[in-house]
Amino acid sequence: MSDHSRAYIGTAFVAGALLTLGVKDLLYPKLEQHLRNSRRESQSTITLQDLTKEDDIPISRSGPPAIVDGIEGCIGNTPLFRIKSLSEASGCEILGKAEFLNGAGQSSKDRVALSMIQIAEEHGILTPHSGDTVYEGTSGSTGISLATLARAKGYLAHICMPSDQAVEKSDLLLKLGAIVDRVPPAPIVEKDNFVNRARALAHAHTASSANVSDSESSIPGSAEVSSPTPGRGYFADQFENEANWRAHFNGTGPEIYAQCGGKLDAFVAGAGTGGTISGVALFLKPKIPNLSVVLADPQGSGLYNRVRYGVMFDIKEREGTRRRRQVDTIVEGIGINRVTANFEVGKELVDDAVRVTDAQALAMARWLVEKDGLFLGSSSAVNCFAAVKTAMRLGPGHRIVTVLSDSGSRHLSRFWAKAGNVGGAVDTKLEDVLNAKDEQ
């Protein structure tokens, strides 16, 4: 290599070194600061862990909830999910509040039962492990929730129910340790009505435990508890007890609002006691003024006329002129021919009503199994039918929430016995459900 070439290479090397040092002085401080900031940010969002041990697996904030205390801790915060078949067929987003996933009695009545017991405890009416007994008149679901929670919290349960309700409900109550009276259906004005009987038995229990005179304790139905009975009798009174609607005002309503992000066009629910529709409406309406609250009402109930026309019933439907309903229905848990205290508190917030026949409820129940794998009870089928009718009235693009109260397993011997096996059906159309007719 010539001296000239060596000089050229040497000069280039020195120039490169000087350039590098200059760039370092100019850029490295900025690069170092950038790396330092990146490291600090990464340390705030990423934690390195040894995941080879099962106990070290991190729990996501959106994962399972924390450990709760007792079965009562498994009540509430039920999922709200899109019922795909109804949403696709109607053009609206129809959402079901999965109340059948409540963890005690597996129905929406878990909320009510817990609320009634807790408020009674707060007022000193119930004392755990004292022999106190909870009495209630119910078509079944509230009784199951009360019987479950009564055992969990140190009480006994005595349930009175109409004899025309599904036998699996009373069988389950017996398995839960409750005393069960199946009484013939009778209007509320008669002393033998299942609600009145439960009230009388509760009063007689308390009178017996207080050792009052025979004249003071001569209440119809008291013969069964004529001997001194430990503790007191507490009549839960779900139809008139404000703890009912408050359970939904404090729980179901806020959950729906949060799950929907405040975006909701209609809420659809049936009414037996009236607690669900009133409690949810009282919470949601002030927050969503344009919300449409719709009553889903089975045949034979007078509430449809009360909402639509301002009168409770036609003269032919008047309670007291029949044993239970002018037009019998296979639907259990909703429908009534009087305005209860729980319905009264929210009735002015109910905007519309949809009447659902037995045939329509049965067809909807079969549809939900066929299309969605949803095996639901009779009141849930009524709610879903009314939700579809509401979607058709509002038009495509709206969001509607309804309540899925309980599982079809509570309705096997009556409602689902009539509905029959779905079998391999796959081609039922929504029009078939909407136009379903009772067999002549």
C-alpha positions as CSV (number, residue, x, y, z in Angstrom):
1,M,0.0,0.0,0.0
2,S,1.4,3.4,-0.9
3,D,2.1,6.2,1.6
4,H,-0.7,8.2,0.0
5,S,-3.3,5.4,0.6
6,R,-2.1,4.9,4.2
7,A,-2.5,8.6,4.9
8,Y,-6.0,8.6,3.4
9,I,-7.1,5.7,5.5
10,G,-5.6,7.2,8.6
11,T,-7.3,10.5,8.1
12,A,-10.6,8.8,7.5
13,F,-10.3,6.7,10.7
14,V,-9.5,9.8,12.8
15,A,-12.4,11.7,11.2
16,G,-14.8,8.8,11.9
17,A,-13.7,8.5,15.5
18,L,-14.2,12.3,16.0
19,L,-17.6,12.1,14.3
20,T,-18.7,9.2,16.5
21,L,-17.6,11.0,19.7
22,G,-19.5,14.1,18.6
23,V,-22.6,12.1,17.8
24,K,-22.3,10.4,21.2
25,D,-22.1,13.6,23.0
26,L,-25.1,15.0,21.2
27,L,-27.4,12.0,21.0
28,Y,-26.5,9.6,23.7
29,P,-27.8,11.7,26.5
30,K,-31.2,11.9,24.7
31,L,-31.1,8.1,24.0
32,E,-30.2,7.3,27.5
33,Q,-33.0,9.5,28.9
34,H,-35.5,7.9,26.5
35,L,-34.4,4.4,27.6
36,R,-34.6,5.4,31.2
37,N,-38.2,6.7,30.7
38,S,-39.2,3.6,28.8
39,R,-37.8,1.4,31.6
40,R,-39.8,3.4,34.2
41,E,-43.0,3.0,32.1
42,S,-42.6,-0.7,31.6
43,Q,-42.0,-1.2,35.3
44,S,-45.4,0.3,36.1
45,T,-47.3,-1.9,33.7
46,I,-45.5,-5.2,33.6
47,T,-44.5,-7.4,36.5
48,L,-42.3,-10.4,35.8
49,Q,-43.4,-13.5,37.6
50,D,-42.5,-17.1,37.8
51,L,-45.6,-18.7,36.3
52,T,-44.3,-22.3,36.7
53,K,-46.1,-22.5,40.0
54,E,-49.9,-22.6,40.0
55,D,-50.2,-20.3,43.0
56,D,-48.2,-17.6,41.3
57,I,-50.6,-17.2,38.3
58,P,-51.8,-13.5,38.4
59,I,-55.5,-12.8,38.7
60,S,-56.9,-10.4,36.2
61,R,-58.9,-7.5,37.4
62,S,-61.7,-8.6,35.1
63,G,-61.5,-12.2,36.3
64,P,-63.4,-14.1,39.0
65,P,-64.7,-12.0,41.9
66,A,-63.2,-12.3,45.4
67,I,-64.3,-14.9,47.9
68,V,-67.7,-14.1,49.3
69,D,-69.2,-15.0,52.7
70,G,-71.9,-17.6,52.5
71,I,-74.5,-18.5,49.9
72,E,-76.0,-15.0,50.3
73,G,-72.9,-13.6,48.8
74,C,-73.7,-15.4,45.6
75,I,-76.8,-13.3,45.0
76,G,-76.8,-10.5,42.5
77,N,-74.4,-9.3,39.8
78,T,-76.0,-11.7,37.3
79,P,-74.8,-11.6,33.6
80,L,-76.7,-9.6,31.0
81,F,-76.3,-11.3,27.6
82,R,-77.5,-10.9,24.1
83,I,-80.2,-13.3,23.1
84,K,-78.9,-13.9,19.7
85,S,-81.9,-15.5,17.9
86,L,-84.3,-12.8,19.1
87,S,-81.9,-10.0,18.3
88,E,-81.2,-11.2,14.8
89,A,-84.8,-11.9,14.0
90,S,-86.1,-8.5,15.4
91,G,-83.3,-6.2,14.3
92,C,-83.0,-4.9,17.9
93,E,-80.5,-5.9,20.5
94,I,-82.6,-8.0,23.0
95,L,-80.7,-8.6,26.2
96,G,-81.6,-11.1,28.9
97,K,-80.8,-10.5,32.6
98,A,-79.8,-14.0,33.8
99,E,-81.5,-14.0,37.1
100,F,-81.7,-17.8,37.0
101,L,-77.9,-17.7,37.9
102,N,-78.5,-16.2,41.3
103,G,-76.7,-18.6,43.7
104,A,-79.2,-19.4,46.4
105,G,-82.6,-20.4,45.0
106,Q,-81.6,-19.8,41.4
107,S,-84.1,-17.2,40.6
108,S,-84.8,-13.4,40.8
109,K,-86.5,-14.0,44.1
110,D,-83.2,-14.6,45.8
111,R,-82.8,-10.8,45.9
112,V,-86.2,-10.3,47.4
113,A,-85.8,-13.1,50.0
114,L,-82.5,-11.8,51.1
115,S,-83.7,-8.2,51.3
116,M,-86.8,-9.2,53.4
117,I,-84.7,-11.3,55.9
118,Q,-82.0,-8.7,56.2
119,I,-84.4,-5.8,56.9
120,A,-86.3,-8.0,59.4
121,E,-83.0,-8.7,61.2
122,E,-82.1,-5.0,61.2
123,H,-85.5,-4.2,62.9
124,G,-85.1,-7.0,65.5
125,I,-88.0,-9.0,64.1
126,L,-85.8,-12.0,63.3
127,T,-83.1,-13.4,65.5
128,P,-80.8,-16.2,64.1
129,H,-80.9,-19.6,65.9
130,S,-83.8,-18.6,68.1
131,G,-86.4,-20.8,66.7
132,D,-87.9,-18.0,64.5
133,T,-89.7,-19.2,61.4
134,V,-90.3,-17.4,58.2
135,Y,-93.8,-17.8,56.7
136,E,-94.7,-16.9,53.2
137,G,-97.5,-17.4,50.6
138,T,-95.8,-18.0,47.3
139,S,-96.3,-19.7,43.9
140,G,-92.9,-21.3,44.6
141,S,-89.8,-19.4,43.6
142,T,-89.9,-16.9,46.6
143,G,-90.5,-19.9,48.9
144,I,-87.5,-21.7,47.5
145,S,-85.3,-18.7,48.0
146,L,-86.6,-18.1,51.5
147,A,-86.2,-21.7,52.5
148,T,-82.6,-21.7,51.2
149,L,-81.6,-18.5,52.9
150,A,-83.5,-19.3,56.1
151,R,-81.4,-22.4,56.6
152,A,-78.2,-20.5,55.8
153,K,-79.0,-17.8,58.3
154,G,-80.4,-19.8,61.2
155,Y,-84.2,-19.9,60.6
156,L,-86.9,-22.3,59.6
157,A,-89.4,-21.8,56.7
158,H,-93.1,-22.6,56.4
159,I,-94.4,-22.1,52.9
160,C,-98.0,-21.9,51.7
161,M,-98.6,-22.3,47.9
162,P,-101.5,-22.9,45.6
163,S,-102.0,-26.6,44.8
164,D,-102.1,-26.0,41.1
165,Q,-98.4,-25.0,41.0
166,A,-95.8,-27.4,39.6
167,V,-95.2,-30.2,42.1
168,E,-91.4,-30.1,41.7
169,K,-91.4,-26.7,43.5
170,S,-93.0,-28.2,46.6
171,D,-90.8,-31.3,46.4
172,L,-87.7,-29.0,46.4
173,L,-89.1,-27.0,49.3
174,L,-89.4,-30.2,51.3
175,K,-85.8,-31.2,50.5
176,L,-84.7,-27.8,51.8
177,G,-86.3,-28.6,55.1
178,A,-89.4,-26.3,54.8
179,I,-92.9,-27.1,55.9
180,V,-95.1,-26.9,52.9
181,D,-98.9,-26.4,52.7
182,R,-100.4,-26.9,49.2
183,V,-103.8,-25.2,49.4
184,P,-106.7,-25.0,46.9
185,P,-106.6,-21.8,44.8
186,A,-108.8,-19.1,46.3
187,P,-109.2,-15.3,45.8
188,I,-107.3,-13.0,48.0
189,V,-110.6,-11.9,49.7
190,E,-111.0,-15.4,51.2
191,K,-109.3,-16.6,54.4
192,D,-108.2,-19.8,52.7
193,N,-106.1,-18.0,50.1
194,F,-102.5,-19.1,50.3
195,V,-101.2,-15.7,51.3
196,N,-103.8,-15.2,54.0
197,R,-103.1,-18.7,55.4
198,A,-99.4,-17.9,55.7
199,R,-100.2,-14.7,57.5
200,A,-102.5,-16.5,59.9
201,L,-100.0,-19.2,60.7
202,A,-97.3,-16.6,61.4
203,H,-99.5,-14.8,63.8
204,A,-100.5,-18.0,65.5
205,H,-96.9,-19.0,65.9
206,T,-96.0,-15.7,67.6
207,A,-99.1,-15.9,69.8
208,S,-98.3,-19.5,70.8
209,S,-94.7,-18.6,71.7
210,A,-95.9,-15.7,73.8
211,N,-98.3,-18.0,75.7
212,V,-101.3,-15.7,75.1
213,S,-104.8,-16.7,75.9
214,D,-106.9,-18.9,73.6
215,S,-109.1,-16.0,72.8
216,E,-106.2,-13.9,71.6
217,S,-104.7,-16.7,69.5
218,S,-107.9,-18.0,67.9
219,I,-106.7,-17.2,64.4
220,P,-107.8,-19.3,61.4
221,G,-105.2,-22.0,60.8
222,S,-103.8,-21.8,64.3
223,A,-104.7,-25.4,65.2
224,E,-101.5,-26.6,63.6
225,V,-99.4,-24.5,66.1
226,S,-101.7,-24.6,69.2
227,S,-98.9,-26.0,71.4
228,P,-96.1,-23.6,72.5
229,T,-93.7,-23.0,69.6
230,P,-90.1,-21.8,69.9
231,G,-89.3,-18.4,68.5
232,R,-91.6,-16.1,66.6
233,G,-93.4,-16.3,63.3
234,Y,-92.4,-13.8,60.7
235,F,-94.8,-13.2,57.8
236,A,-92.5,-12.1,54.9
237,D,-95.4,-10.6,52.9
238,Q,-93.6,-10.4,49.6
239,F,-96.6,-8.8,47.9
240,E,-96.8,-5.8,50.2
241,N,-93.3,-5.6,51.8
242,E,-91.3,-2.7,50.4
243,A,-88.1,-4.7,50.9
244,N,-89.2,-6.4,47.6
245,W,-89.0,-3.4,45.3
246,R,-86.1,-2.0,47.1
247,A,-84.1,-5.2,46.4
248,H,-84.4,-4.4,42.7
249,F,-84.0,-0.6,43.1
250,N,-80.7,-1.2,44.9
251,G,-79.5,-4.2,42.9
252,T,-81.1,-5.2,39.6
253,G,-81.6,-1.7,38.3
254,P,-78.1,-0.4,39.0
255,E,-76.6,-3.6,37.5
256,I,-78.6,-3.2,34.3
257,Y,-77.6,0.5,34.0
258,A,-73.9,-0.3,34.5
259,Q,-74.0,-3.3,32.2
260,C,-75.7,-1.2,29.4
261,G,-73.4,1.8,30.0
262,G,-76.6,3.8,30.5
263,K,-77.7,3.1,26.9
264,L,-81.2,1.4,27.0
265,D,-84.4,2.0,25.1
266,A,-86.9,-0.4,26.9
267,F,-87.2,-2.6,29.9
268,V,-89.7,-5.5,29.8
269,A,-90.8,-7.5,32.8
270,G,-93.8,-9.3,34.2
271,A,-95.4,-8.6,37.5
272,G,-96.6,-10.9,40.2
273,T,-95.8,-9.0,43.3
274,G,-94.7,-6.1,41.1
275,G,-91.4,-5.6,42.9
276,T,-89.1,-6.2,39.8
277,I,-90.8,-3.9,37.4
278,S,-91.3,-1.1,40.0
279,G,-87.9,-1.3,41.5
280,V,-86.0,-1.3,38.2
281,A,-88.3,1.4,36.8
282,L,-87.8,3.6,39.8
283,F,-84.0,3.4,39.4
284,L,-83.7,3.6,35.6
285,K,-86.4,6.2,34.7
286,P,-84.7,9.2,36.3
287,K,-81.5,8.3,34.6
288,I,-83.0,7.5,31.2
289,P,-86.1,9.7,30.8
290,N,-87.0,8.3,27.4
291,L,-86.9,4.7,28.6
292,S,-90.0,2.7,27.8
293,V,-91.1,0.4,30.7
294,V,-93.3,-2.4,29.4
295,L,-95.3,-4.9,31.4
296,A,-95.4,-8.5,30.1
297,D,-98.7,-10.0,31.3
298,P,-100.1,-13.5,30.8
299,Q,-103.7,-14.3,29.9
300,G,-106.1,-14.1,32.8
301,S,-104.2,-11.3,34.6
302,G,-105.8,-7.9,35.1
303,L,-102.7,-5.8,35.1
304,Y,-102.7,-5.5,31.3
305,N,-106.0,-3.6,31.5
306,R,-104.7,-1.5,34.4
307,V,-101.8,-0.3,32.4
308,R,-103.5,0.1,29.1
309,Y,-106.9,1.4,30.1
310,G,-106.6,2.5,33.7
311,V,-109.0,-0.1,35.0
312,M,-107.9,-3.1,36.9
313,F,-110.2,-5.7,35.1
314,D,-113.3,-6.2,33.1
315,I,-116.3,-7.2,35.2
316,K,-116.1,-10.8,34.0
317,E,-112.5,-11.0,35.4
318,R,-113.4,-9.6,38.8
319,E,-111.6,-11.5,41.6
320,G,-114.1,-13.1,43.9
321,T,-116.3,-14.4,41.1
322,R,-114.0,-17.3,40.4
323,R,-111.6,-19.6,42.1
324,R,-108.4,-18.2,40.7
325,R,-108.6,-16.9,37.1
326,Q,-111.5,-16.3,34.7
327,V,-109.2,-17.6,32.0
328,D,-106.8,-20.2,33.4
329,T,-103.2,-20.0,32.5
330,I,-100.3,-22.4,32.6
331,V,-97.9,-19.5,33.4
332,E,-96.6,-19.4,37.0
333,G,-95.1,-16.6,39.0
334,I,-96.5,-13.5,37.2
335,G,-100.0,-12.2,36.6
336,I,-102.5,-11.0,39.3
337,N,-105.8,-9.4,39.6
338,R,-105.1,-6.8,42.2
339,V,-102.7,-3.9,42.6
340,T,-100.1,-4.8,45.3
341,A,-98.1,-2.2,47.3
342,N,-95.0,-3.2,45.3
343,F,-96.7,-2.6,42.0
344,E,-98.4,0.6,43.2
345,V,-95.1,2.3,44.0
346,G,-94.0,2.2,40.4
347,K,-97.2,1.8,38.4
348,E,-97.1,5.3,37.0
349,L,-93.7,4.6,35.4
350,V,-95.1,1.7,33.4
351,D,-95.7,3.0,29.9
352,D,-97.2,0.0,28.0
353,A,-98.3,-3.6,28.4
354,V,-98.2,-6.7,26.2
355,R,-100.6,-9.6,26.8
356,V,-99.2,-13.0,26.1
357,T,-101.3,-16.1,25.6
358,D,-100.4,-19.6,26.8
359,A,-99.8,-20.7,23.3
360,Q,-97.4,-17.8,22.6
361,A,-95.5,-18.4,25.8
362,L,-95.2,-22.1,25.0
363,A,-94.0,-21.4,21.5
364,M,-91.4,-18.9,22.7
365,A,-90.1,-21.3,25.3
366,R,-89.6,-23.9,22.6
367,W,-88.0,-21.3,20.3
368,L,-85.4,-20.3,22.9
369,V,-84.3,-24.0,23.3
370,E,-84.2,-24.6,19.6
371,K,-82.3,-21.5,18.7
372,D,-80.3,-20.5,21.8
373,G,-80.1,-23.5,24.1
374,L,-82.0,-21.5,26.7
375,F,-84.2,-23.7,28.9
376,L,-86.3,-21.2,30.8
377,G,-89.5,-21.1,32.9
378,S,-92.9,-19.9,31.9
379,S,-92.6,-16.3,33.1
380,S,-89.3,-15.9,31.2
381,A,-91.0,-17.1,28.1
382,V,-93.7,-14.4,28.6
383,N,-91.1,-11.8,29.1
384,C,-89.2,-12.7,25.9
385,F,-92.3,-12.7,23.9
386,A,-93.2,-9.2,25.1
387,A,-89.6,-8.1,24.4
388,V,-90.0,-9.1,20.8
389,K,-93.3,-7.3,20.5
390,T,-91.7,-4.2,22.0
391,A,-88.8,-4.5,19.5
392,M,-91.3,-4.6,16.6
393,R,-93.1,-1.5,18.0
394,L,-89.9,0.5,18.5
395,G,-88.3,-0.6,15.2
396,P,-84.7,-1.8,14.4
397,G,-81.7,-0.6,16.2
398,H,-83.0,-0.3,19.7
399,R,-81.8,-2.0,22.9
400,I,-84.2,-3.9,25.1
401,V,-83.6,-5.6,28.4
402,T,-85.8,-8.3,29.8
403,V,-85.7,-10.6,32.9
404,L,-84.9,-14.3,32.7
405,S,-86.4,-15.2,36.0
406,D,-85.7,-19.0,36.5
407,S,-84.9,-22.2,34.8
408,G,-87.3,-24.5,33.0
409,S,-86.4,-27.3,35.6
410,R,-89.0,-25.6,37.9
411,H,-91.7,-26.0,35.4
412,L,-91.4,-29.6,34.1
413,S,-94.6,-31.1,35.3
414,R,-96.9,-28.3,34.0
415,F,-95.5,-25.8,31.6
416,W,-92.9,-27.9,29.9
417,A,-95.2,-31.0,30.0
418,K,-97.5,-28.9,27.8
419,A,-94.7,-27.5,25.7
420,G,-93.4,-31.0,25.0
421,N,-89.9,-32.1,23.8
422,V,-88.2,-29.8,21.3
423,G,-86.6,-32.8,19.6
424,G,-84.7,-32.1,16.5
425,A,-86.6,-28.9,15.5
426,V,-84.4,-26.4,13.7
427,D,-86.7,-24.5,11.3
428,T,-89.2,-22.7,13.5
429,K,-89.8,-19.1,12.3
430,L,-90.5,-16.2,14.5
431,E,-93.8,-15.6,12.8
432,D,-94.8,-19.1,14.0
433,V,-94.2,-18.0,17.6
434,L,-95.9,-14.6,17.3
435,N,-99.0,-16.2,15.7
436,A,-99.2,-19.2,17.9
437,K,-102.8,-20.2,18.8
438,D,-104.2,-22.3,21.6
439,E,-105.4,-25.7,20.6
440,Q,-109.1,-25.8,20.2
